[in-house]
């Protein structure tokens, strides 16, 4: 019987065809693989959705409940502000695809997560099922990098410098928005962190951003010192940084140049 196009029905069929013990053994293989063992968050996420599905509790595999149970969010969690579940689901799909293309290529059981669903699919990887695996991998959406540009910080005593800092921030956003491989977080979302001393990893989780651009502006007389850096939100590591020294003449020209 051909597999259903519905993720939930596919998951049902997979459970009927495979003993929970076999799924559990496969889960263990995945969790102990090099691509997963270093990511406690993804391991917890995958374990949660697999166990819930095996227990027949697929109805509760929704964004809100996953956020609270797998990512320790509180009842006031708002998915429109904090995109952690969607971000981690996208990462999980990509990690599973890489696993089955690498160390898990000869594994007996497929565990996959289709786009648009948090219910995992289970399949035996006999000859017919390998075609199913290839079809599942083919529908994984192309990976785009999500970038959040945080408001540049005014390090000068003049309050008027706030306008200059906000102008640079918007110019950087506009410049990055023209890159087809990037998703740029909206200004209204990024500016909620203006003057907020938030950990960049928490910022990344709340905004669904892989990278954060942040910076500062200092002014002394007619001289400007603008610092900017790009930070990977998962690790908190700096990927790039630069300092620009400019003379304050044409404000708009400087903002465009820095962007």
WOKACOR-V525764 format. One record per backbone hydrogen bond with DSSP energy under -1.0 kcal/mol. CO is the residue of the C=O (numbers start at 1). NH is the residue of the N-H. Records with the same first field share a line. If there is no record, write none. Layout:
# WOKACOR-V525764
CO=NH, NH
This chain:
# WOKACOR-V525764
6=10
7=11
8=12
9=13
10=14
11=15
12=16
13=17
14=18
19=23
20=24
21=25
22=26
23=27
24=28
25=29
26=30
27=31
28=32
30=33
33=36, 37
36=39
39=43
40=44
41=45
42=46
43=47
44=48
45=49
46=50
47=51
48=52
49=53
50=54
51=55
52=57
53=56
57=60
58=61
60=62
62=66
63=67
64=68
65=69
66=70
67=73
74=77
78=81, 82
83=87
84=88
85=89
86=90
87=91
88=92
89=93
90=94
91=95
92=96
93=97
94=98
95=99
96=100
97=101
99=104
102=105
104=107
108=125
110=123
112=121
114=117
121=112
123=110
124=126
126=130
128=132
129=133
130=134
131=135
132=136
133=137
134=138
137=140
145=183
146=210, 211
147=185
148=213
153=217
158=161
159=162
160=163
161=165
162=166
163=167
164=168
165=169
166=170
167=171
168=172
169=173
170=174
171=175
172=176
173=177
175=178
176=179
179=182
181=145
183=147
186=190
187=191
190=193
191=194
193=196
196=198
199=203
200=204
201=205
202=206
203=207
204=208, 209
210=233
211=148
212=231
213=150
214=229
215=153
216=227
217=155
218=225
220=223
222=248
223=220
224=246
225=218
226=244
227=216
228=242
229=214
230=239, 240
231=212
232=236
237=232
240=230
242=228
244=226
246=224
247=249
250=254
251=255
252=256
253=257
254=258
255=259
